[in-house]
Amino acid sequence: MDIHRTFGEVVFWEDGRLRHGGRVDMTRTALEGFGKTLTSTDDVVIEATGNCMAVSRVLSPFVRRVVIANPLQVKAIAQAHVKTDKIDAGTLANLYAAGYLPEIWTPDAATERMRRLVARRYQVVRHRTRIKNEVHSILNAHLIPKCPHADLFNGRGREWLKRQPLPDDEQIAVQRHVRELDRLGEDLAVLDRQIAEGTIDDPAAKRLLTITGVDLTVATGLMAAIGNISRFESPQKLVSYFGLNPRVRQSGLGAAHHGRISKIGRSHARAMLVEAAWAAAKAPGPLHAFFVRIRAKRGHQVAAVAVARKLAVLVWHMLTKQADYLWARPSLVTHKIRAMELQAGKPQKKGNKPGPAYAYNVKKLRDQEMRVAEQAQKGYERFVDTWRPRPPDEKARGRLNPARLE
């Protein structure tokens, strides 16, 4: 089926021949009626679109399997000179019959729900950022100096904003933007609570919280994108899934050229990893030492992406081996978990007895954990300081340039 927003083009593959099956409306009633005409031994092949998951859920009870194709890898459709819905559906059928159809992993209902929540939160945060930028642009257009307070949109910042000499229409626009920020803040709080409620009993998400720089939002976004870690055979597969692997160009006997990262895959999860990389690079530990080492050679932007890739490898090992981060700071991890519980709506614990997250408020304990992290950082620095560049293999160079062997 080549599905669209309002209809789907159907082609049947039987005994090596294609037969046109007409069009089916993209409604639940029409799809159920079409599903009743199929048998329990049929396979349905569709392409990944915005409504493919709903189509898959409706047709799955009637057939043996619903396969969702990866549109980025079905180049026979994207690069066809004659392109119609019927031809596209026939191409999907032929590729699946030949065993060459690249299909995507279908998440379960809980993972799909978490993906929707994380995506909606990301949209709300981006909208809030856009509104804040519009307010800053208004101030800049009227030569208003920078706000002396830490945040322009907290209580003190808003009082300062009201006193600025802006035209009447600009004052109204700023007030409208501030009201919109408050409304989006309420929506963001609701989404954060829903995300925390769905993650509070997930041991994998709690394990990711042990990494310095990874908060609840990042851990939830990564788990929603990964789903079942067993579907990734190696950490390189997970890195490639996030689009953090470099592009490689090589042909014939020439040397392989590595370029920028591919950026093919879960863009939202990749953005979260880069955000976590910046946070991890600021805290003492091996990741900070790795960031500094790469920054000295390639600059801070490349170093941040390299740390994000390192985090992806680290996540694979932690989830596969079911082990926490070795250099975790216990009081910080407990503080994160307690913040997640409060965000999920659990009651606050009152009384004279300190709670499990109390250690994070004791500066002496925090400093002690920081010193342990600094020792780990120094250990990594000493370890890489002993590295020496390895001379190229003469046999390998001879294979690339046969004239060397003569």
N, C-alpha and C positions, 0 to 999 in steps of 0.2 A: 504494500500500500504506500502510495505517495500522498501523505496527508498534508492538508492545509488548514486554515482556520475554520472554514465552513464546509469543506467536503474532503473526501479522500478518493484517489483513483486506484482501482483494484485491478490487479493482473494475477492470473493463476498460472503456475508452472506445473505442468503435468507431463511426465514421460519425455522430458526434454523439449517440450513445446510450450509456448506462451499463449494464453487465452485471455482476452480482455473481459473483465468482469463488471465494467461500468463504474459508476460513482456512488459513494455512500456519504450521506450527510453526517457532519461531525456533531451529532447529538447522541445522548445516551440511549434513547429509544431506537434510533436508526442503527447504532452500532450493535445493540443487543439483538435486533432483528437480523443483522448480517451475521452475527456470531452463531445464531441458531442454524444457519445454512451450512456451517462448517462442521467438520468432524473432529473427533478427539485425537486423530492422528495428524492433523494439519499443523503446520507452522506458519505463523504470521510474521512478516518482516516489515518494519517501519523505520523511518529515519528519525533521529533525535531532533525534536522541535519543542515548542513551548507546551503543546498539549499531548505529547507522546506518552507521558506517564499515565494520564487519564485514559487514553485509548488502550494502553496495555492493561490497565486494571479492569476495563469493561470486557475485553476480549479474552483474557486469560482463562476464565472458567469454561470456555467453549472449545479451546484448542489445546494441543500438547505444549506449545511454547510460543511466547511472543518475543521476538528478537528485535532489539533497537540498535540500528547501525550508527556508527560514528560518521557524521557528515564530513568532517575534516579529512578523513582517510578514504572516503569513497570518491576517488578522483575520476572514476569512469563517468560519474554524473556531473561533477563540477566542470570537467574539461570537455564535455561532449559538444560537438558542433550542431547537432540536431537535438534539441532539448525540449521535450514535452512531458506532461505528467505521465502519460502512458509509457513512454520510453524510460523515464526514471524508475517507475515501478517495475518494469521488466528488467532493468539493470540490477535492481536490488534482488529480484528473484533469481537471476542467473548467477550472481555472485554468491548468494547463500547456497544455491544448489551445488556450486563448484567448491564450496568450502573456503572461499576467499573473502567473505564479508567481515570487515572489522566491526565488531559489536562492542557496546558499552556495558558497564556493570549497572544493574538495576538495583537501587537501594531499597531497603525495607521501608515500611510505613513510618517508623520512628525516626530513622535517619533522614528520610525525605522531609518530614515535618521540621526537624532541626535545621536542615538546609534552608527551608523557607524562612524560618525565624531569623537565622543568621543573615540571610540576604536582605530581609526587611530592615534589620537593625543597621546594616551597612548603608542602605539607602537613606535612612533617617539621619545617620551621622553625616553623610555627604551633603544632605540638604541643609543641616545646621551649619556646616562649614561654609556653604555657599552664601547663606544669609549673613553670617559674620563677616565674610569678605565684602559683601555689599555695603555693610555699615562702615567698615574701614575705608572703602573707596569713597563714600560720601564725605567722611572726615578729611580724607586726603584731597578731594576736589576743592574744599574750602579752606585749605592751608591750616587745618587744625593740628596742633602738635600731638605727639604720641601720648597716650594715656599714662599718667604717672603710676597708676596702680597695676598690680600683677595681671588682673583680668578685667577687660573692658565690660564684661557682661555679668560680673558679680554685683553685690549691693553697692559697694563704694564706686565701682566703675560706672554703674548706671547713673548714680547721682552726679558724677563728674560729666557724664554724657549729656544730661539734661541742661547743664549750665553752659554748654558750648553755643557760641553765636552762629546758629544756622538759620537759613531762610525758613519760612513757615512750611512750605511744601516738603522741604528736607526733614524738618522736625517730625512731620506727620509720617514720612516714609520710615524714619528711624524707629518711631513708636510702633509702627506696623510690623517692622522686622523683629523688634523685641517681643511683641506679643506672639508672633509666630515661633520664635525661639522657645518661649515658655510652653506653648502647645506641643511642640516637638519634643521638649524635655519630658513632658508627661507621657507621650507615646513611647519614648525611649525607656522610661522607667518600667512601663508595662512589659515591653519586649525583654528587658533584662531579667525581670522576674520570671517570665515564661521560660527563658533560656536556662536560668538557674534551677528552676523546678525540674526541667528535663535532664539536667546534668548532675544533680546532687547525689544520685545513687550510681553514677557511672565511675567505676574504678579507673578506667583508662584516662578519663579527663582529669581525675585527681592526680594520677601519676604524672601527667604533663605539667601540672601546676608546680611540680618540684623543680622545674627548670627556671632559673633566674631570668626574668624578662617575659615570661609567659603568664598572662592573667587568664581569667575565666573566659573572656571574649575570644582570645586567641585559641585557647584549649578547645572550646566548644566548636569554633570554626574549623579547626583542623580535624577533629573527630567526625564532624558532619561531612567533611570532604573525603576523608579516608574511608569511613565505614568500617569494613572488616580488614584489618591489617594483613590477614593471611593471603589476600589476593595480590599482594606485592611480594615477589619472590626475593628481592634484594633491595637494599637502600637506594641503589641507582634507579630502580623502577619507580620508587616513590618520588625521588628527585625529578625524574622525567615527568611524572604525573603533575607536579606542581609547575613545570616549565622552567626549572632552575638549572637545567643542564645546558651546556654550551652547544651551539650549532657546529657541526663538523662537515668539512668539505674535503673530499679526497677522491682522486681518480687515477687509475693506472698505477704507475710507479712513483708518482709524486707524493710528497709528504702531506700528511693530514693538516689542515688548517682549522683551528678552533676560533669561533667567533663569539658573538654575544649570546646571552641565554635565549632559549627558544621562545619562551613566553607562551607555550602551547599547553593548555591544561586549565586547572582551576585558578583563575586569575584572582578571585577573592581570597582564597587560601594563601596564594603566593604573596599578596599584599599584607596579609596578617603575619606571615613569617618574616617579611622584611621589617615590619613594625616591631615585632619581638626582637629582631636582630639589633635594631638601634637601642632598645632598652637593655639587652644583654651586653652590648658593647660598652655601656656606661658603668656597669657594675664590675667589681673585681672578680677575677676568675679566669679559667682557661679561654673562655670565649672572648674576653676582653683582650687577652694577649694575642689570640689569633687575629682579631680585628686590627690591632696595632701593627702586627707583622704585615698583613696584606695592605693596609693603608700606606705604609712606607713605600711599597712598590707600585701600587695601582691607584691610590686615591681612596677617599672615604666612601664614595658611592659604590665602587666595585667591592670594597671591603664589606660593606653592609650586605650586599647580595651574597658574597661568599659566606658570611656568617649565617644568612638565611638558609643557604644550602647545607651548611654544617648542622643547623638545627633540624632540617628534614632528615638527614642521616641519623642524628641522635634520636629523633622521634621514632624512627623505624626500629632501632635497636631496643629502645625502652619498651615499646609496645610488643615487639616480638618476644623478647626475653622476660617481659613482665617485671622489669626492674626500674626503680626510681633513679633519678639523676644522682650521680655519685657525689657531686659537690653542692647538693641542695643545702639551703639554710633553713633549719627546722622551724625556727620561730616565724620566718617569713612565710613558709609553706602553711603553717597552722593559721596564720593571719589571713592568707588567701582563702583557705577552706572555710574559716569562720565568716568571712565577708560573703562568700557564696551562700552559706546557710542563711544569713540575714537577708540577702537579696532574694532568696527563695521564699521568704516570709516566715521563717522560723522565729519563735519568740526570743527576745533578749533574756539573758540570764542575769538576774539581779541577786545581790547579796554580798557578803564580805569575802566569800571564797573566790579567789581568782580563777578565771576560766582558762581553757587551754591556750588561747591566743594572748594571754597576758604577758608571756615572755617577750613578745615583740615590742612591748612598751618599756622594757628594761634596757636602758642604753648599754649597760655593761655586757649583757648577753648578746646584743646586736653587734657590738664591737668585737666580741670574741668570735662570732661567726664570720665577720668580715675579715678578721686576721687569718682564719682558716682558708677562706676563699683567696686571699692574697698569697698565701703559701702555695696553693694549687696553681695560681697564675705564675709564680716564680718557677715552680717545677716545670711547667710547660715551656717557659722561656729557656730554661737550661736544657730541656730536651731538644728543642729545635735548634739551639745554638750549636749543637754538635753535628748537625746535618752538613754534608758537603755535597756539592754538585757532582753527580755521577757522569763520567765521560760517556759519550754515545757508543752504542754497540757497533763494532765494525761490521759484523755480519748483517745487521739490520740496515746500516748505511749502504752496504754493498747490494742488498736487494733493491733499495730505492734507486741506486745508481750503478747499474751493472758494469759501467766502464771502470769503476774503482777496482774491480776484481781482476781486471786484465793486467 
